[in-house]
Amino acid sequence: MLLSAREAVSKYNMLAKGDKVIVGVSGGADSVCLLLVLHSMAKELELELTAVHVNHGLRGKDADDDEEFTLSLCRKLGVGCRSFHYDVAAIAKERHLTTEEAGRLCRREAFESVAKELSANKIATAHHLNDNCETVLFNLIRGSGITGLVGIRPVRGMYIRPLIETSREEIEEYLKARGVTWCTDKTNNQTVYSRNKIRLELLPYIKQNMNPSVEDALGRLSAICADDLDFIEGAARSYLADCTVSKSSQCFLLNKEGFNALHVTVRRTIIRIILDELAIPLKDVHLVHIDNCLKMLAQSESGAFTNVGRCRVSLEHDNIRFSQGDDAVGDYEYTLPIGGSIFIPQINATVSAERVEQMGEPSANRIYISGDDVTGDITVRNRRSGDRFSPLGMAGSKKLKEYFIDRKIPLSARNIVPIFVNNNRVIWVGGHVMSEQFKICHGTQRIIMLEIVSQQ
């Protein structure tokens, strides 16, 4: 058993010399074994171990006994231990979760809070081979794709699972051989939960009637799927880079034609990558949700949208927009004095108005206008209903809305564009076009340079 754990640690590069490791210890056989394994490696690797125990408040005296057992074990080993108490039932009710889901959230919160406090760089949990097999079967029954068949990753971020290739039988034999006791959670033997049914009924049936080595077979399947998924995700990230128009922490803008031309597997994977990068939970995002999104993106016109989890996916002319929550920019308006500059947080840019002796080279973010036609300060704001102006070179006027439509500027981007105004007349649609009314002519006496400097 100890050998299989050490091999997993080495194979997946779980630990390095001097790591600070938070160890999740419930008092059950799996976590007791995990703590002993890491304790046996601590001197060799100069590990700094801290155990964290979570009392879920679900099993009364039994839970309290588990807590005391864990604290006692840690004292014997000379390992520091932090204990947390949660009312998991109340949290589950409040957040509309199952008690299993609420328990996971509480444990994660406890582990990560101690890791942050102690500047720990690893969190070790006691997931083992049987847990992974149960997860793979559970996902298979739900109709999961390759992502679900990967099961429990040996390493995910700062989380490590040293026992992931060790069976429950090996764990218990290891503890018995050393005369080490552990706590037993009676709820593990209740078939109320789907995972318990898989562990207590389905897996034993398969072992007895189909494949006595089913755990090893499912472990191989999990490893193969993990390798395949790594390859697919690597290729998908390359394709994603090719079709990305722009991105931020809250939004991805992709070229619609380029995205829709990709293989369906790549498109599905790209959506999952984007959701992950936008910090949108993938737990409740299933294949049907992603495929419904792909159908909309392939068959609908500009203006159509759908939701994938908490992500809004919309079509905007030639682009596809993935946005996190409400990232729209509200109305803003600032006064820009001639000879001054101001920072506009809504667009993360500084705008300035300077008098200059002569006209320089204009660009998308720098123009030169006739100061003779400007009185007082300039107002910088975003669009307003009814805005009209005369684009440079045009004799008449047109609505700003029509200009945006003609230029295929996405709806989501229109509120960001700074509009420079003087006495209710549009001078410049920032970054796009200035007004014919403010162009410099042969007799112009004063010249003003307007500029937008992004802070990104």
C-alpha positions in Angstrom: 0.0 0.0 0.0 2.7 2.4 1.0 4.5 1.6 -2.2 1.5 2.4 -4.4 1.0 5.8 -2.6 4.6 6.7 -3.0 4.5 5.7 -6.7 1.5 7.9 -7.3 3.2 10.8 -5.5 6.2 10.4 -7.8 4.3 9.7 -11.0 2.1 12.8 -10.7 4.7 15.1 -9.1 2.4 15.7 -6.2 5.0 16.7 -3.6 8.3 18.6 -3.6 10.8 19.1 -0.8 9.7 21.7 1.7 6.0 21.7 0.8 3.4 22.9 3.3 0.6 20.4 3.1 -3.0 20.7 4.5 -4.3 17.2 5.1 -8.1 16.6 5.2 -8.7 14.1 8.1 -12.2 12.9 8.9 -11.1 10.0 11.2 -12.2 7.4 8.6 -9.8 4.7 7.4 -9.0 6.5 4.1 -8.0 9.8 5.7 -6.2 8.1 8.7 -4.1 6.2 6.1 -3.4 9.4 4.2 -2.1 11.1 7.3 0.1 8.2 8.2 1.5 8.0 4.7 2.3 11.7 4.5 3.7 11.5 8.1 6.1 8.7 7.0 7.3 10.9 4.1 7.5 14.2 6.1 11.1 13.9 7.4 12.5 12.7 4.0 10.8 15.6 2.1 10.9 18.1 4.9 7.1 18.4 4.7 5.1 20.7 7.0 1.8 18.9 7.7 -1.3 20.5 9.2 -4.5 18.3 9.6 -7.9 19.9 9.1 -11.1 18.1 10.5 -14.6 19.2 9.6 -17.5 18.4 11.9 -20.6 18.6 9.7 -23.1 18.6 12.6 -25.1 15.8 11.0 -24.4 12.8 13.3 -24.5 14.1 16.8 -22.3 12.3 19.3 -20.7 10.1 16.5 -19.5 13.2 14.8 -18.1 14.6 18.1 -16.3 11.2 18.7 -14.8 11.4 15.2 -13.5 14.9 16.0 -11.9 13.8 19.3 -10.4 10.7 17.6 -8.8 12.9 15.0 -7.4 15.4 17.5 -6.0 12.6 19.6 -4.3 10.9 16.6 -2.7 14.2 15.5 -1.4 14.8 19.0 0.2 11.3 19.0 1.9 12.0 15.6 2.9 15.5 16.6 0.9 17.0 13.8 -1.0 20.3 14.2 -4.8 20.0 13.7 -7.5 22.5 13.1 -11.2 21.6 13.7 -14.2 23.3 12.0 -17.9 23.1 12.9 -20.6 23.6 10.2 -24.4 23.2 10.3 -24.3 21.4 6.9 -28.1 20.7 7.0 -28.9 24.3 7.4 -26.4 25.4 4.7 -27.9 22.8 2.3 -31.4 24.1 2.9 -30.3 27.7 2.5 -28.4 27.2 -0.7 -30.8 24.6 -2.2 -28.1 21.9 -2.2 -27.9 18.2 -1.2 -26.2 17.6 2.1 -23.4 15.9 0.1 -22.8 19.0 -2.0 -23.0 21.3 1.1 -20.5 19.1 2.9 -18.1 19.3 0.1 -18.4 23.1 0.0 -17.7 23.3 3.7 -14.7 21.1 3.6 -13.3 23.0 0.7 -13.8 26.3 2.6 -12.1 25.0 5.7 -9.1 23.5 3.8 -8.5 26.6 1.7 -8.9 29.0 4.6 -6.2 27.2 6.6 -4.0 26.9 3.5 -4.3 30.7 3.0 -3.6 31.4 6.6 -0.5 29.2 6.7 0.7 29.9 3.2 0.4 26.2 2.4 0.8 25.2 -1.2 -0.8 21.7 -1.2 -4.1 20.3 0.0 -4.1 16.5 0.3 -7.4 14.6 0.3 -8.0 10.8 0.8 -9.7 10.0 -2.5 -8.6 6.5 -3.5 -9.0 4.0 -6.4 -12.5 2.9 -5.4 -13.7 6.5 -5.1 -12.5 7.1 -8.6 -14.2 4.0 -9.9 -17.5 5.0 -8.2 -17.2 8.5 -9.8 -16.5 7.1 -13.3 -19.5 4.7 -13.0 -21.7 7.5 -11.6 -20.8 9.8 -14.5 -21.1 7.0 -17.1 -24.7 6.3 -15.9 -25.5 10.0 -16.1 -24.4 9.9 -19.8 -21.3 12.0 -19.2 -18.7 12.6 -22.0 -15.0 12.1 -21.7 -14.7 14.8 -19.0 -16.8 12.7 -16.6 -15.0 9.5 -17.5 -11.7 11.1 -16.4 -13.1 10.8 -12.9 -11.0 12.2 -10.0 -7.8 13.9 -11.2 -4.7 12.9 -9.1 -3.7 16.5 -9.1 -6.0 19.5 -9.7 -4.5 22.9 -8.8 -3.2 22.7 -5.2 -5.2 19.6 -4.5 -3.4 16.3 -4.5 -4.7 12.7 -4.0 -1.8 10.4 -3.0 -4.1 7.4 -2.5 -5.7 7.6 -6.0 -4.2 4.4 -7.2 -4.6 2.5 -3.9 -7.7 0.4 -3.2 -9.9 0.6 -0.1 -9.0 -3.0 0.6 -5.3 -2.2 0.6 -5.9 0.8 2.9 -7.7 -1.2 5.5 -5.2 -4.1 5.4 -2.4 -1.5 5.9 -4.1 -0.1 9.0 -5.0 -3.5 10.5 -1.4 -4.8 10.0 -0.2 -1.8 12.1 -2.9 -2.1 14.7 -4.3 1.3 13.8 -8.0 1.9 14.4 -10.3 4.3 12.7 -13.8 5.7 12.8 -16.7 4.4 10.8 -19.4 6.6 9.4 -22.6 4.6 9.5 -24.2 6.6 6.7 -21.6 5.0 4.4 -23.6 1.8 4.6 -26.9 3.4 3.8 -28.1 3.0 0.2 -30.0 6.4 0.3 -27.2 8.0 -1.7 -26.5 7.1 -5.3 -22.8 6.7 -4.7 -23.4 4.3 -1.8 -25.6 2.2 -4.1 -22.8 2.0 -6.6 -20.3 1.0 -3.9 -22.5 -1.4 -2.0 -24.6 -3.0 -4.8 -23.4 -2.3 -8.4 -19.7 -2.7 -8.0 -20.0 -6.0 -6.0 -22.4 -7.3 -8.7 -20.0 -6.5 -11.5 -17.1 -8.0 -9.7 -19.0 -11.2 -9.0 -20.7 -11.7 -12.4 -18.6 -9.8 -15.0 -15.2 -8.7 -14.0 -13.4 -9.4 -10.7 -10.9 -6.7 -11.5 -13.4 -4.0 -12.4 -11.6 -1.4 -10.2 -8.4 -1.9 -12.2 -10.3 -1.7 -15.5 -12.1 1.5 -14.5 -8.8 2.9 -13.3 -7.3 2.3 -16.7 -10.3 3.8 -18.4 -10.0 6.9 -16.2 -6.2 7.2 -17.0 -6.7 6.8 -20.8 -9.5 9.4 -20.8 -7.4 11.8 -18.9 -4.6 11.5 -21.5 -7.1 11.9 -24.3 -8.7 14.9 -22.7 -5.3 16.6 -22.1 -4.6 16.2 -25.8 -8.0 17.5 -26.9 -7.8 20.5 -24.5 -4.3 21.4 -25.8 -5.6 21.4 -29.4 -8.7 23.3 -28.4 -6.7 26.0 -26.7 -4.8 26.5 -29.9 -8.0 26.8 -31.9 -9.5 29.1 -29.3 -6.5 31.5 -29.7 -7.0 31.5 -33.4 -10.7 32.5 -33.3 -10.5 34.9 -30.3 -11.3 38.5 -31.2 -10.8 39.8 -27.7 -11.0 38.6 -24.1 -11.1 39.9 -20.5 -11.8 38.4 -17.1 -15.5 38.8 -17.7 -15.9 38.3 -21.5 -14.7 36.3 -24.5 -15.5 37.5 -28.0 -15.0 34.8 -30.7 -15.2 35.0 -34.5 -18.4 33.2 -35.3 -17.4 31.7 -38.7 -14.1 30.4 -37.4 -15.7 28.8 -34.3 -18.5 27.2 -36.2 -16.0 25.7 -38.7 -14.3 23.6 -36.0 -15.0 20.0 -35.2 -17.8 19.5 -32.7 -15.5 18.0 -30.1 -13.2 21.0 -30.3 -16.2 23.4 -30.0 -17.5 21.6 -26.9 -14.1 21.7 -25.3 -13.6 25.4 -26.1 -16.9 26.2 -24.4 -15.8 24.4 -21.2 -12.4 26.1 -21.3 -14.1 29.5 -21.6 -16.5 28.7 -18.7 -13.6 27.7 -16.6 -11.6 30.8 -17.4 -14.6 33.0 -16.6 -14.8 31.3 -13.2 -18.2 29.8 -14.0 -18.9 26.5 -12.1 -19.0 23.5 -14.4 -20.7 21.3 -11.9 -24.2 21.8 -13.3 -23.1 22.2 -16.9 -24.0 19.0 -18.8 -23.5 17.9 -22.4 -27.1 18.8 -23.3 -26.6 22.4 -22.3 -23.4 22.7 -24.4 -25.0 21.1 -27.4 -28.1 23.3 -27.2 -25.7 26.3 -27.2 -23.8 24.9 -30.2 -27.1 24.5 -32.1 -28.1 28.1 -31.3 -24.7 29.4 -32.5 -24.9 27.5 -35.7 -28.5 28.2 -36.7 -29.4 31.6 -35.2 -28.8 35.2 -36.3 -27.4 38.3 -34.5 -29.2 39.1 -31.3 -29.9 35.5 -30.3 -28.7 34.3 -27.0 -28.8 31.5 -24.5 -27.3 30.6 -21.1 -24.8 27.9 -20.3 -24.7 27.7 -16.5 -24.2 31.2 -15.4 -22.6 32.2 -18.7 -24.6 34.3 -21.2 -23.8 33.3 -24.8 -24.9 35.7 -27.5 -24.5 36.3 -31.2 -23.4 39.8 -32.2 -23.1 40.2 -36.0 -19.9 38.2 -36.9 -19.0 37.4 -33.4 -20.0 35.2 -30.5 -19.9 36.7 -27.0 -19.4 34.7 -23.8 -20.0 36.9 -20.7 -19.9 36.4 -17.0 -22.9 37.8 -15.1 -23.8 41.4 -15.8 -20.7 43.0 -17.3 -22.6 45.7 -19.1 -21.4 49.3 -18.6 -24.0 51.7 -17.3 -24.4 55.4 -18.2 -21.4 57.6 -17.5 -20.6 61.3 -18.0 -17.5 63.4 -17.3 -16.4 67.0 -17.8 -13.1 67.3 -19.7 -11.5 70.8 -19.5 -9.4 72.0 -22.4 -5.8 71.6 -21.3 -6.7 68.7 -18.9 -7.1 65.0 -18.7 -9.4 62.6 -16.8 -9.5 58.9 -16.1 -12.7 57.1 -17.0 -13.0 53.9 -15.0 -15.8 52.5 -17.1 -13.5 52.2 -20.1 -10.3 51.9 -18.1 -8.7 54.8 -20.1 -7.5 58.4 -19.7 -8.9 61.0 -22.1 -7.3 64.4 -22.7 -7.9 67.7 -24.5 -4.8 69.7 -25.3 -4.3 72.9 -27.4 -1.5 72.4 -29.9 0.3 74.7 -32.4 -0.2 72.4 -35.4 -2.0 69.3 -36.5 -0.1 66.1 -36.0 -0.7 62.6 -37.3 -4.2 61.4 -36.4 -5.0 57.8 -35.4 -7.9 55.7 -34.1 -7.4 57.1 -30.6 -6.0 60.6 -31.4 -7.7 63.3 -33.5 -7.2 67.0 -34.1 -10.3 69.3 -34.2 -11.0 73.0 -34.8 -10.8 74.8 -31.4 -12.6 77.7 -33.0 -15.8 75.7 -32.9 -15.5 74.6 -29.2 -16.9 76.8 -26.4 -16.4 75.8 -22.8 -15.5 72.4 -21.6 -16.0 69.1 -23.4 -18.3 66.4 -22.1 -17.2 62.8 -22.4 -20.0 60.2 -22.0 -21.4 57.1 -23.5 -24.3 57.0 -26.0 -27.7 58.6 -25.3 -31.0 58.0 -27.0 -31.4 60.3 -30.0 -27.7 61.1 -30.5 -27.0 62.3 -34.1 -23.9 63.5 -35.8 -22.3 64.1 -39.2 -19.5 61.6 -39.7 -16.4 63.2 -41.3 -16.9 63.6 -45.1 -20.7 63.3 -44.9 -22.9 66.3 -45.8 -26.0 65.3 -43.8 -26.4 63.7 -40.3 -27.3 60.3 -39.1 -28.3 58.6 -35.9 -25.4 57.3 -33.8 -27.4 54.1 -33.5 -27.4 53.7 -37.3 -23.6 54.3 -37.4 -23.0 51.5 -34.8 -25.2 49.2 -36.8 -23.5 50.0 -40.1 -20.1 49.4 -38.5 -21.3 46.2 -36.9 -20.3 47.3 -33.5 -21.7 44.7 -31.0 -24.5 45.8 -28.7 -22.3 44.9 -25.7 -19.6 47.3 -26.9 -21.7 50.3 -27.7 -22.1 51.6 -24.1 -18.3 51.5 -23.7 -17.5 53.8 -26.6 -16.7 57.3 -25.3 -18.7 60.1 -27.1 -17.0 63.6 -27.0 -19.6 66.3 -26.9 -19.6 70.1 -26.9 -22.8 72.1 -26.5 -24.9 69.0 -27.3 -23.0 68.5 -30.5 -21.0 65.2 -31.0 -17.4 66.0 -31.7 -16.0 62.5 -31.8 -17.2 58.9 -31.5 -14.1 57.9 -29.6 -11.9 55.4 -31.4 -14.0 55.5 -34.6 -14.8 58.8 -36.4 -15.0 62.5 -35.7 -17.7 64.9 -36.8 -17.6 66.9 -40.0 -18.6 70.0 -38.0 -15.3 70.1 -36.1 -12.8 69.4 -38.9 -9.8 71.7 -39.3 -10.2 74.1 -42.3 -7.8 76.5 -44.0 -8.8 79.4 -41.8 -8.8 77.5 -38.4 -7.0 79.6 -35.8 -7.0 77.2 -32.8 -6.3 73.4 -32.8 -7.2 71.0 -30.1 -5.9 67.4 -29.8 -8.2 64.8 -28.3 -6.7 61.5 -27.2 -7.7 58.3 -25.5 -5.0 56.3 -23.8 -6.0 52.9 -22.6 -4.6 51.7 -19.2 -4.6 48.0 -20.2 
